């Protein structure tokens, strides 16, 4: 878990925690390419885009790979997957306005955190420094029980010394909403992400349709 750039929670008015993929990082197509590339290498035949379907890439990558017939954990988590992901994400970009949104929140006194299913070791090549330099804390795969558990959110808030009542979580998947609920923090549903507007069916505290609307949504749920 990355270290906070501020030593005391008393300097923070609140904490805004974000999922990474589909919220700050526009990585959906890259993840699809990585899944298909890994499956092609593992199965020894070309895996067509149509076999992945429109919704399977909303699942953790290893579940999508299992659906395609890749059941070996070493393949799903090892060098084949890491290489496919690194190649596929070379051209991945941030959602428009991501840096400005985080700067706006920091200027208001918010701590900024990321709770992601990505290992923190990938952030150096997944996330541009102009964005990652704005994070006060990152909780990644292996740091805590993964979402839909609220453990990652709780760990981030413990590190920041911010009470759940003064925090919120921005996510684009049903597991993100469930994790926020489990951690006792309000959720801001990111309808621009993987799940789209159907995320409303999972009852986030607030649903917003553009990343630029997040600061107003934070003000609404935290006061």
N, C-alpha and C positions, 0 to 999 in steps of 0.2 A: 504494500500500500504506500503510495507516495506521501511525502511529508507535507503538512500544511505550511504555507508561506507566511502565516501569521501565528503567533505563539499562543494566543488566548482567544477563546470564543467570545469574550467580552467585547472584542473589536468587531464582531459580526452582528448585524441586525437579525439575520436569519440565514438559512442555508437552502440553496436550490440545487438539487441533485438531478443529473441527466442520465438516461440511457445514451449509448453512443450510436450504434448502427440504426439508421432510420430516423434518428432525432437530430443529431449534430452532423453525422457523416452519411452522405448519400451513397450507400454501399450496396443497395439491393441487387442491382444487376451484376456487380462484381462478385457478390456472394453466390449468385446463381452460376456464374461462369466457373468459380472455384469448385463448387459442388459437382458440376458436370465434368470438369477436367479431372478431378480426383476419381470420380466413378469410371470415366473412360480409361484412365491409367490402371485402376485396380481390376476392372473387369475384362480388359483386353479387347474392348470393342467400343465403337463410338456410341456414346449415350446421347440420344436426341433431346433437344430442349423440351419437346412435347411430353416426355416422360416425367419431367419434374413437376409439371402442372403449375397453375397460377398461385397456389397457396402453400405448397410445401416449403418454399424458402422462408416462410414465416416461422418455421420450426427451427430449433437448434440444428446446426449443420449435420451433426452426426445422425439425427433422426431422419433427415432428408436422404442422407447417404444410405441408411439402412433400408429405407423404402425402395431405393434403386438397386439394392442387393449387395451393398458394401457393408458387411457386418464386422469386419476385422477392426478392432480398436486401434491397432498400431497404424493402420492406414488412415482411419478417421481422425486421429489426433497426432500422427507422426509427420515425418519429413514430406511425404507425398502431399498431404493436406497443406502443410505450411508453405511448400513451394507453389502449389496451385493458388493459394490465397495471395501470396506475395505478388505473383505475376498478375493475377486478376485485379488486384486493388491498386496497381500502379497509377491508374488514371482516375481513381475515386476522388471526388471533390466534397467539400463541405456544403451543406445546404446554405443557400444565399442568406447572408446576414448573421450567420452563426457567431462570428467574432464580435460584431457590434452588439448582439444581444447579451453575450457574456460580459462585455465591457460595461454595458448599461447596468446590469445586475450588480457587478462589483462596485460600480460607482455609487450605488444605493446602499452599500454596506453588506451585500449578500456574500456568503461563502459559496464557492462553486465547486461541485463535486461530480464525479462520474461513477456510476455503478453499472458495470458492463459484463457481458459474458465473454468478452475478449480477455485473454491474458494481458497483464500490464506490459509484458515484454514486447508486445506487438505495437504498442502505441507510438514508439519512435518512428516507425515507418507507415503506420496507418493514419496518424493525425498530424497535420502541419503544426510546427512549433508555435505559430502565431495563435493557435487555439489552445494547445496543450499547456502553454505558459500561463494560461488564465485559470487552470485548475488548481484548487487548493488541496484536493484529495482525489485519488482514484482507487476504487475497489474493483478488482478484476477476477477472472476465473481462478479459482484456487485460494482466494483470500477468505472466502466465506461460502456458506451453503448457497448455491445459485438460486436465482429467481425461478419460481414464484415465492420462495422464502424471502422474508424481509430481513434476513441476517446481513446482507451486504449493505443495505440502507442503514441499518442500525450501527454497523461497524463504522461507516463513513461519518455518521453523526456523533458517535462516540469519539472519534478522532478529532472532529471539529469542536467537540464540547458544545453542541447545539441540541437543545431539547426537540423531540419530534414535533411538539406543538408549534415550533418556529421553523419548520422545514416543509418542503414539498418535493415531489419527484415527478419528473417529466419523462414519459415513456410512450412508446407507440404500439405496444403489444398487450394482449390480455395478461401475460405473465408479469409485465411491468405494473399494471394496475393492481394485480393480486399482491405483488411484493410491497407496494406502497400501503395497501390496506393492512397487510400483516405487520408492517413496521409502525403502523399508527400515524402515518403522515398522509395529507391530502395528495391526490394525484392530478396531474395535468396531462390529459390525453393528447398526443401529437397525431392529429388526423392526416398530416402530410407524410407520415411514415408508412411502414410495411402494411399495417392493417387497414388504414384509410378511415373513412367515416364510420365504418361498422364497429370501430372501437367504442362508440357510444353504447353499444349493447352490453359492454362490460362495466359500465357505470363509473367512469372516472369522475372525480370531483368537478372538474371543468374540462370540456373538450375544446381545443383550439385548432384552427385550420392552417395556420401559418406560424413559422418560428418567430417572426417579428411580433406576434401577439403574446408571447410568453411573459415579458415583463408586466404587462397589464394583468395577465392571469395570475401571476405571483402576487401582485398587489391585492387582487380580489380574494384569493384563498388565505393569504396571511395577514391582510389588513395593513 
